[in-house]
Amino acid sequence: MFDIGRLLGVKREMDSHDVIKTDVYRYKRNTLASGLALLSLVFECLYFMLFYSLLNGTYYSILIGGSIVLNLAVLLITFLSSEGVKAYNKKYCIPLLIIAVIQIGRIFIYPTDIAMGGGYLYPESTYEITAWYFGTSLDQAAVSTILIIYLVLSAACLVVSAIVGYVRAKQLEVFTKHLEDGNISIDAALKELDAQDAANKATPAGEVENA
């Protein structure tokens, strides 16, 4: 029978150190998964800061309105999902993966149009796109490249956040089940660690006396 616990490193035969290490998850937030999700928002903010600094009136249409709504949705959903994975709720890993796919898909909208010099989103239109970004003038190639990099980094952070969030949530779920079934005992693990510490402290004293 497939053992998901063994795959995730949670086994009935865990030693005391592993038991205590996994038990910490019950009292400690999953800050790694949450932090990665929030880091993706940093790249998202850098993306739309550059995009909205474009000196090109062609983009100021109904399509840009949809882009603004999408940015707000990405920010809101990602932030709420980061709070969910922080609390070891694996259901919030799904929205993170969906947003990651959306971020990759966005590469083929404005960044692609900029790289092609127009004619992609607006047929029969060509234009030279420049941007003023953090006090620096950027040409068309630089703008499209940076936009793509931001979206890729944002998507990568979201994917890793979802994976870490799911794995740790599943670890805690399996570990808790083992506790409830009596296969693992926190008290027994603590007593074993205390005995090991006492033995380690007594060993040097015994060696000195023998010397």
Backbone bond lengths (Angstrom), bond angles and torsions (degrees), N, CA, C in turn:
res aa  C-N    CA-C-N  psi(-1)  N-CA   C-N-CA  omega(-1)  CA-C   N-CA-C  phi
1 M - - - 1.467 - - 1.522 109.53 -
2 F 1.345 116.68 138.50 1.463 120.63 -178.52 1.521 110.47 -67.70
3 D 1.310 116.83 128.69 1.461 122.56 -177.56 1.518 109.04 -109.73
4 I 1.342 117.04 99.82 1.459 120.99 -179.78 1.521 111.03 -65.38
5 G 1.335 116.38 -31.52 1.458 119.55 179.19 1.512 112.32 -63.43
6 R 1.319 117.10 -43.14 1.465 120.91 179.08 1.530 110.37 -64.40
7 L 1.337 116.65 -38.39 1.456 120.59 178.44 1.525 111.28 -62.35
8 L 1.327 116.87 -36.89 1.458 121.40 -177.45 1.520 112.70 -90.10
9 G 1.316 117.54 3.04 1.455 120.53 177.85 1.511 114.15 87.68
10 V 1.334 117.52 11.44 1.462 121.65 177.97 1.524 107.67 -109.12
11 K 1.334 116.75 105.94 1.464 121.87 -174.80 1.528 109.36 -123.05
12 R 1.300 115.46 159.99 1.459 119.53 177.35 1.519 111.12 -66.91
13 E 1.328 116.89 -27.30 1.459 121.09 -176.38 1.532 111.73 -96.36
14 M 1.323 118.55 28.43 1.465 121.85 179.88 1.523 109.82 -62.90
15 D 1.358 115.99 141.69 1.458 118.22 175.34 1.526 109.24 -79.43
16 S 1.324 116.19 173.98 1.462 120.70 -172.85 1.520 112.48 -62.66
17 H 1.330 116.32 -38.66 1.464 119.69 -179.93 1.527 110.75 -63.01
18 D 1.326 117.48 -43.01 1.464 121.26 179.87 1.527 111.23 -66.13
19 V 1.320 116.18 -37.52 1.464 120.21 179.65 1.525 110.55 -62.28
20 I 1.327 116.20 -48.69 1.465 120.20 -178.57 1.525 110.64 -67.12
21 K 1.333 116.42 -39.72 1.463 120.43 179.94 1.524 111.21 -60.76
22 T 1.329 116.82 -43.90 1.465 120.41 179.70 1.520 111.17 -73.13
23 D 1.329 116.91 -33.02 1.463 120.55 -179.97 1.524 111.73 -64.23
24 V 1.329 116.31 -26.62 1.466 120.73 178.94 1.524 110.87 -59.94
25 Y 1.328 117.14 -30.04 1.468 120.78 -179.79 1.526 111.87 -57.55
26 R 1.332 116.39 -27.06 1.465 119.26 -177.75 1.523 112.04 -71.49
27 Y 1.325 117.01 -19.62 1.462 120.97 -176.17 1.531 112.68 -119.31
28 K 1.317 116.39 -3.39 1.461 120.79 -177.13 1.520 109.67 -120.73
29 R 1.322 116.19 135.56 1.456 121.25 179.50 1.527 111.02 -70.58
30 N 1.319 115.29 152.75 1.470 120.76 177.78 1.527 108.21 -83.33
31 T 1.323 115.63 75.60 1.461 120.68 -174.68 1.527 112.73 -72.30
32 L 1.326 117.73 -24.44 1.466 119.67 179.83 1.523 110.47 -66.38
33 A 1.324 116.81 -51.42 1.466 120.36 179.50 1.522 111.00 -63.17
34 S 1.330 116.01 -42.79 1.459 120.13 179.70 1.525 111.30 -64.93
35 G 1.329 116.16 -42.15 1.463 120.27 -179.60 1.516 112.73 -63.79
36 L 1.321 117.01 -38.24 1.463 120.70 178.10 1.526 110.95 -66.08
37 A 1.329 116.61 -39.06 1.464 119.80 177.64 1.525 110.63 -64.34
38 L 1.327 116.47 -41.35 1.462 119.96 178.29 1.526 111.37 -68.46
39 L 1.335 116.68 -33.77 1.464 119.83 176.65 1.524 110.70 -63.69
40 S 1.322 116.27 -35.03 1.468 119.32 177.36 1.526 110.58 -62.66
41 L 1.341 116.49 -31.27 1.461 120.07 177.85 1.521 111.43 -69.17
42 V 1.321 116.46 -32.00 1.469 119.86 176.38 1.526 109.92 -61.31
43 F 1.334 116.12 -46.51 1.470 119.87 178.38 1.528 111.15 -66.39
44 E 1.329 116.83 -34.45 1.465 120.39 176.50 1.529 110.70 -63.53
45 C 1.331 116.50 -43.57 1.466 120.38 178.46 1.525 111.36 -64.20
46 L 1.320 116.85 -42.28 1.461 120.24 177.38 1.524 110.56 -62.53
47 Y 1.334 115.90 -34.88 1.468 120.46 179.08 1.521 110.90 -63.25
48 F 1.339 116.61 -54.00 1.465 116.20 -174.69 1.527 112.23 -75.95
49 M 1.331 118.62 -21.16 1.463 119.72 172.73 1.525 110.72 -64.40
50 L 1.334 115.89 -41.47 1.465 119.68 177.22 1.522 110.67 -71.09
51 F 1.322 116.56 -43.11 1.462 119.39 -176.44 1.525 111.42 -62.50
52 Y 1.330 117.18 -42.48 1.459 119.97 -177.53 1.526 112.53 -78.80
53 S 1.323 116.73 -2.12 1.468 119.78 174.36 1.525 111.64 -95.12
54 L 1.335 117.22 2.87 1.462 120.54 -179.35 1.524 110.60 -63.92
55 L 1.309 115.19 134.53 1.463 121.25 179.48 1.523 108.73 -94.30
56 N 1.322 115.19 69.15 1.458 120.26 -177.16 1.522 109.53 -149.79
57 G 1.320 116.55 110.52 1.454 121.22 -177.38 1.509 114.15 -70.96
58 T 1.329 118.10 -15.68 1.468 120.93 -178.26 1.519 111.68 -61.88
59 Y 1.329 117.16 -32.73 1.459 120.80 -176.49 1.529 112.95 -77.53
60 Y 1.325 117.16 -12.06 1.455 119.36 -177.47 1.531 109.79 -80.66
61 S 1.316 115.56 76.89 1.461 122.53 -177.38 1.522 108.87 -139.19
62 I 1.325 116.33 -169.52 1.462 121.12 179.65 1.519 111.21 -62.25
63 L 1.331 116.53 -27.41 1.461 120.27 -179.07 1.520 111.33 -66.88
64 I 1.333 116.25 -33.88 1.462 119.35 179.61 1.529 110.19 -69.44
65 G 1.353 116.17 -29.65 1.461 119.73 175.98 1.516 111.16 -63.94
66 G 1.334 115.89 -40.38 1.461 119.73 176.35 1.511 111.85 -65.05
67 S 1.334 116.30 -35.02 1.462 120.55 178.41 1.523 111.11 -65.12
68 I 1.326 116.38 -39.50 1.466 120.60 179.24 1.527 110.43 -64.50
69 V 1.325 116.14 -44.88 1.472 120.39 178.57 1.528 110.50 -61.92
70 L 1.335 116.47 -40.92 1.466 120.72 179.58 1.523 111.05 -64.14
71 N 1.335 117.07 -41.18 1.465 120.35 178.39 1.524 110.99 -61.35
72 L 1.322 116.12 -43.93 1.465 119.78 179.37 1.528 111.11 -63.86
73 A 1.332 116.44 -40.16 1.466 120.34 179.05 1.524 111.03 -65.01
74 V 1.332 116.84 -42.02 1.470 121.07 178.67 1.523 110.38 -61.33
75 L 1.328 116.69 -44.89 1.464 120.59 -179.73 1.527 111.01 -62.25
76 L 1.322 116.60 -46.47 1.466 120.51 -176.37 1.526 111.88 -67.93
77 I 1.327 116.61 -49.97 1.469 120.23 -176.80 1.525 111.24 -64.83
78 T 1.329 116.53 -41.11 1.465 119.59 -179.76 1.519 111.24 -65.47
79 F 1.334 116.73 -41.54 1.466 119.42 179.56 1.529 110.91 -63.96
80 L 1.326 116.91 -46.22 1.465 119.96 179.34 1.530 111.11 -63.41
81 S 1.320 116.60 -38.54 1.470 120.27 179.00 1.522 111.18 -67.68
82 S 1.334 116.77 -34.70 1.470 119.79 178.14 1.522 110.88 -63.22
83 E 1.329 116.34 -36.31 1.464 119.90 176.63 1.527 110.61 -69.25
84 G 1.332 115.86 -33.98 1.460 119.48 178.93 1.515 112.88 -67.67
85 V 1.336 117.09 -47.26 1.468 119.37 -179.89 1.522 110.98 -69.76
86 K 1.325 116.75 -25.53 1.468 119.41 176.50 1.525 110.52 -62.74
87 A 1.330 115.93 -31.64 1.467 121.28 179.53 1.529 112.03 -94.03
88 Y 1.330 117.60 17.10 1.471 123.56 177.41 1.536 112.42 62.40
89 N 1.313 116.69 36.57 1.463 120.90 174.83 1.524 108.03 -98.93
90 K 1.318 116.26 105.51 1.466 120.01 -172.98 1.525 113.31 -70.64
91 K 1.330 117.81 -14.86 1.463 120.36 178.55 1.529 111.69 -63.46
92 Y 1.323 116.44 -27.93 1.462 120.00 -178.41 1.522 112.57 -77.36
93 C 1.319 117.16 -5.45 1.467 119.85 176.07 1.527 110.86 -71.57
94 I 1.322 116.51 -27.83 1.468 120.48 -179.10 1.524 111.71 -65.12
95 P 1.365 119.68 -50.33 1.460 118.43 177.14 1.518 113.21 -60.17
96 L 1.336 117.48 -32.94 1.463 119.81 178.22 1.522 110.86 -63.07
97 L 1.325 116.92 -41.99 1.465 120.66 178.72 1.526 111.05 -68.29
98 I 1.329 116.75 -36.96 1.468 120.08 178.38 1.526 110.56 -64.36
99 I 1.328 116.35 -43.82 1.468 120.13 178.16 1.522 110.44 -64.22
100 A 1.334 117.28 -36.24 1.470 120.53 177.89 1.524 110.65 -61.47
101 V 1.329 116.53 -42.30 1.472 120.55 177.95 1.526 110.31 -64.40
102 I 1.326 116.30 -40.39 1.467 120.37 178.07 1.522 110.75 -62.23
103 Q 1.337 116.65 -41.43 1.466 120.09 179.74 1.529 111.12 -61.47
104 I 1.318 116.42 -42.05 1.468 119.53 177.45 1.529 110.25 -65.62
105 G 1.334 116.59 -40.51 1.458 120.29 179.42 1.516 112.82 -63.06
106 R 1.329 116.67 -31.91 1.470 120.28 -179.24 1.525 112.40 -66.75
107 I 1.320 116.34 -20.48 1.468 119.75 177.69 1.524 110.26 -58.97
108 F 1.321 116.16 -32.97 1.464 120.92 -174.71 1.528 112.80 -90.54
109 I 1.329 116.15 16.02 1.469 119.50 175.78 1.533 108.67 -110.34
110 Y 1.314 117.80 -98.43 1.463 120.00 -175.94 1.527 113.94 -68.36
111 P 1.337 119.65 -46.21 1.475 117.97 179.49 1.523 113.02 -57.58
112 T 1.332 116.76 -38.87 1.468 119.90 178.56 1.520 111.08 -67.67
113 D 1.339 116.60 -40.91 1.463 120.17 178.40 1.521 111.13 -62.47
114 I 1.333 115.64 -40.49 1.467 119.77 179.00 1.518 110.48 -65.75
115 A 1.332 116.66 -42.82 1.469 120.52 -179.56 1.523 111.71 -63.00
116 M 1.337 116.64 -32.12 1.464 120.89 -178.58 1.519 112.55 -87.33
117 G 1.331 116.33 -2.61 1.458 119.31 179.30 1.511 113.09 71.03
118 G 1.324 117.12 31.49 1.457 121.64 179.67 1.513 112.03 90.69
119 G 1.329 114.79 174.52 1.452 119.94 179.42 1.515 114.05 87.02
120 Y 1.320 117.44 -5.30 1.468 121.48 -179.54 1.526 110.03 -93.81
121 L 1.328 116.50 -54.87 1.457 120.25 176.85 1.519 111.84 -84.22
122 Y 1.313 115.10 -34.47 1.461 120.72 -178.33 1.524 108.68 -120.99
123 P 1.323 117.81 91.87 1.470 121.51 -177.40 1.527 112.03 -54.98
124 E 1.323 114.03 147.62 1.458 122.59 179.00 1.524 112.20 64.35
125 S 1.334 116.20 21.11 1.463 120.18 176.61 1.519 109.24 -125.82
126 T 1.299 115.71 128.84 1.464 121.26 174.36 1.520 107.97 -126.85
127 Y 1.313 116.14 144.27 1.454 118.97 -177.55 1.520 108.96 -158.81
128 E 1.296 114.71 155.80 1.460 122.06 176.09 1.520 107.77 -97.07
129 I 1.325 116.16 122.67 1.460 120.97 -175.56 1.522 110.20 -106.39
130 T 1.312 115.29 129.99 1.463 121.21 174.89 1.525 108.35 -130.85
131 A 1.319 115.70 165.76 1.464 120.00 179.95 1.517 109.58 -146.16
132 W 1.315 115.22 152.08 1.459 122.02 174.86 1.520 106.53 -112.57
133 Y 1.341 115.84 108.19 1.465 120.88 -167.89 1.516 110.09 -130.32
134 F 1.336 116.77 115.60 1.465 122.35 -178.13 1.528 111.25 50.94
135 G 1.313 115.30 44.58 1.458 120.29 176.61 1.509 115.03 76.18
136 T 1.331 117.09 12.12 1.468 121.17 -178.49 1.522 109.76 -124.62
137 S 1.316 116.12 135.33 1.456 120.99 176.81 1.530 109.20 -84.95
138 L 1.324 116.30 127.25 1.462 121.43 -178.39 1.519 110.25 -115.32
139 D 1.330 115.50 139.51 1.459 118.90 177.20 1.524 110.31 -86.29
140 Q 1.303 115.74 -178.72 1.464 122.10 -174.33 1.524 112.95 -61.10
141 A 1.325 117.57 -45.32 1.466 121.29 -178.51 1.522 111.25 -64.22
142 A 1.331 116.12 -41.88 1.464 120.24 -179.63 1.521 110.85 -65.61
143 V 1.330 116.14 -41.57 1.466 120.23 -179.43 1.527 111.30 -61.03
144 S 1.332 117.03 -50.80 1.467 120.33 -178.15 1.527 111.37 -63.38
145 T 1.328 117.03 -39.78 1.467 120.68 -179.61 1.522 111.71 -64.70
146 I 1.331 116.11 -45.72 1.463 120.25 -178.55 1.527 110.86 -66.41
147 L 1.332 116.96 -40.66 1.462 119.95 178.27 1.528 111.22 -60.56
148 I 1.320 116.18 -43.10 1.467 120.50 179.51 1.527 110.85 -64.65
149 I 1.329 116.59 -42.34 1.471 120.71 179.58 1.527 110.56 -60.89
150 Y 1.329 117.10 -44.18 1.466 120.48 179.68 1.528 111.52 -61.50
151 L 1.317 116.77 -42.76 1.462 120.13 -179.50 1.529 111.69 -67.57
152 V 1.322 116.68 -39.87 1.467 120.51 178.99 1.529 110.38 -65.57
153 L 1.333 117.09 -44.39 1.464 120.76 179.33 1.528 110.89 -64.04
154 S 1.322 116.43 -40.59 1.460 120.28 177.92 1.525 110.84 -61.97
155 A 1.333 116.53 -45.67 1.467 120.77 179.28 1.524 111.31 -63.97
156 A 1.328 117.30 -40.54 1.465 121.16 -179.70 1.527 110.90 -62.68
157 C 1.331 116.63 -43.84 1.467 120.26 178.31 1.525 111.26 -62.12
158 L 1.322 116.31 -39.15 1.461 120.42 179.93 1.524 111.70 -66.15
159 V 1.324 116.35 -42.18 1.468 120.24 -179.98 1.529 110.80 -64.46
160 V 1.334 116.55 -47.02 1.470 120.00 179.93 1.525 110.21 -64.32
161 S 1.327 116.40 -39.96 1.463 120.40 177.71 1.523 110.97 -60.02
162 A 1.330 116.67 -43.33 1.465 120.76 179.67 1.523 111.19 -64.98
163 I 1.329 116.85 -41.05 1.471 120.56 -179.57 1.524 110.87 -65.91
164 V 1.340 115.98 -49.08 1.466 120.22 179.51 1.527 110.31 -62.26
165 G 1.329 115.81 -42.71 1.459 119.77 179.91 1.515 112.51 -61.76
166 Y 1.329 116.46 -42.50 1.466 119.97 -179.00 1.526 111.31 -69.01
167 V 1.331 116.69 -46.04 1.467 120.48 -177.05 1.523 110.90 -61.90
168 R 1.327 116.95 -47.17 1.464 119.33 -178.49 1.526 111.88 -69.09
169 A 1.329 116.80 -35.85 1.467 119.59 177.06 1.522 110.54 -65.07
170 K 1.324 116.02 -40.68 1.463 120.14 179.28 1.530 110.60 -69.26
171 Q 1.333 116.42 -37.98 1.468 119.80 176.27 1.524 110.52 -58.19
172 L 1.332 115.21 -47.54 1.461 119.60 -178.92 1.524 111.30 -65.34
173 E 1.320 116.58 -37.39 1.468 120.91 179.03 1.526 111.37 -63.99
174 V 1.335 116.52 -46.80 1.466 120.68 -180.00 1.526 110.40 -67.42
175 F 1.334 116.53 -41.03 1.461 121.34 179.74 1.528 110.62 -61.66
176 T 1.324 116.49 -44.41 1.465 120.75 179.48 1.523 111.06 -62.51
177 K 1.310 116.68 -38.57 1.471 120.50 178.17 1.528 110.65 -64.27
178 H 1.346 116.40 -41.44 1.468 119.74 177.43 1.530 110.73 -62.94
179 L 1.334 116.65 -37.05 1.463 120.04 177.60 1.525 110.56 -63.91
180 E 1.319 115.80 -45.98 1.467 120.16 -178.90 1.525 111.78 -65.11
181 D 1.327 116.50 -33.33 1.469 120.60 179.57 1.525 112.34 -80.24
182 G 1.330 116.87 -9.44 1.459 120.49 -179.76 1.512 114.30 82.46
183 N 1.325 117.48 10.87 1.463 120.24 178.98 1.527 112.12 -76.02
184 I 1.330 115.88 -23.26 1.464 121.85 179.45 1.519 108.17 -129.48
185 S 1.325 116.59 140.01 1.463 121.29 179.90 1.528 109.68 -126.96
186 I 1.328 116.16 121.89 1.466 120.74 178.15 1.522 110.35 -68.01
187 D 1.332 116.73 -42.86 1.468 120.69 -179.17 1.526 110.88 -60.91
188 A 1.323 116.42 -43.23 1.462 119.86 179.70 1.522 110.85 -64.72
189 A 1.322 116.47 -38.34 1.463 120.09 179.24 1.521 111.04 -65.88
190 L 1.343 116.86 -41.58 1.464 120.61 178.97 1.528 111.22 -65.27
191 K 1.329 116.81 -41.62 1.468 120.03 178.39 1.524 111.07 -63.13
192 E 1.325 116.06 -39.25 1.462 119.72 179.57 1.526 111.07 -66.15
193 L 1.337 116.55 -40.02 1.464 120.00 178.24 1.525 110.95 -67.30
194 D 1.341 117.15 -39.58 1.466 120.65 177.06 1.524 110.66 -62.25
195 A 1.321 116.56 -40.58 1.466 120.60 179.09 1.525 110.61 -65.36
196 Q 1.320 116.53 -39.30 1.466 120.35 178.24 1.523 110.93 -65.40
197 D 1.346 116.70 -41.66 1.467 120.30 178.11 1.524 110.97 -63.53
198 A 1.326 116.51 -42.45 1.465 120.31 179.44 1.519 110.75 -63.56
199 A 1.326 116.46 -39.65 1.463 120.52 179.23 1.523 111.04 -66.97
200 N 1.333 116.25 -38.55 1.466 120.04 179.63 1.521 111.62 -67.38
201 K 1.345 116.52 -35.85 1.461 120.08 178.96 1.523 111.30 -72.51
202 A 1.328 116.77 -32.75 1.466 120.70 -177.87 1.517 111.80 -77.44
203 T 1.303 118.73 -26.02 1.464 122.02 -176.31 1.524 113.37 -62.85
204 P 1.329 121.05 -47.73 1.467 120.30 179.60 1.516 112.72 -61.46
205 A 1.371 116.74 -38.56 1.460 119.99 -179.84 1.519 110.62 -62.81
206 G 1.322 115.92 -41.44 1.457 119.63 179.31 1.503 111.76 -65.50
207 E 1.319 117.17 -37.17 1.458 120.93 -179.86 1.523 111.00 -66.53
208 V 1.376 116.97 -36.22 1.462 120.45 179.77 1.523 110.54 -66.79
209 E 1.359 115.91 -42.38 1.459 119.25 -179.95 1.522 111.33 -62.62
210 N 1.336 116.72 -39.81 1.459 120.03 -179.81 1.527 111.14 -67.25
211 A 1.335 115.64 -31.99 1.464 118.91 179.31 1.513 109.94 -68.54
